[in-house]
Amino acid sequence: MASLTLPLNFLTISRRNNPKAPYLNSSISMMSTFRHQPALNARHFQCGVIRMQTGEEDFELKQMRDMAAAKKRWDAMIREGKVKILAPREAGYAIQLSNKPLLDVRPSIEREKAWVKGSTWVPIFDVDNKFDVGTLSRKVTSFVMGGWWSGAPTLSYDRQFLSKVEEKFPKDTELIVACQKGLRSLAACELLYNAGYSNLFWVQGGLEAAEEEDLAREGSQPLKFAGIGGVSEFLGWTDQQRVQAAREGWGYRVLYSARLVGVIVIADALFIGAQQVGHYLQEIRSH
């Protein structure tokens, strides 16, 4: 099996709220770091800053070690046959011919766009809609670090995930587990296997790797597009949209080119308007 890659921001969990959650997000804001530090006076400021920088570096190193450990566990889990691999097309055959259930563990923002017909939805991570200080700081950090471009939301681990799955499926069920890219579903497979589920199938590459004919789909968008968003989706600059553009031809490209031109025109208009307002305010002050 090809080596599994773990992007540093693929999961968002609050250690304070979820002490037993298996993974942590590496995108930890400096605001959170400062909030948990004791007050610093002028005499100890320099020493305190050094301690905080060292603590931040240690935390990042711990995140890297945790994720490397997760990769090792997941590789071993598949190598030892605890979880079996299915390509998206094979998953489609298993659903149609063997009536195997598919467990969709994606967050609601992806599920609402497209889903496999007849699948059961129990998100392992979902959009964090809380508005406490810690959540807001993570939202700001996520947005600044690329959320505005990718549309990726801040997610939190659902501690009721296992109990919700157990309500729907007996532990001897031959269960297909899928997410958008294949990483969260691996985390879900590990939790389910440790809880006693022994007939697990993982959709390699996630639903994003599925072609339209592989799985019966419902929803407004192709499964490949369910995980994209933000400015990159609006402008058609995602890899999925580029592939689609190559298939659809010039009509598809013209649509997104028109959007880009529109964004440039609006930005220019706002800039010119701001300049005019500035000149107007200067004239008022001068009089």
Secondary structure by P-SEA (a helix, b strand, c coil): ccbbbbccccbbbbcccccccccccccccaaaaaaacccccccaaaaaaaaaaaaaaaaaaaaaaaaaaaaaaaaaaaaaccbbbbcaaaaaaaaaccbbbbbbcccaaaaaaccccbbbbbbcccccccccaaaaaaaaaaaaaccccccccbbbbccaaaaaaaaccccccbbbbbccccaaaaaaaaaaaaacccbbbbbcccccccccccccccccccccccccccccccccccaaaaaaaaaacaaaaaaaaaaaaaaaaaaaaaaaaaaaaaaaaaaaaac
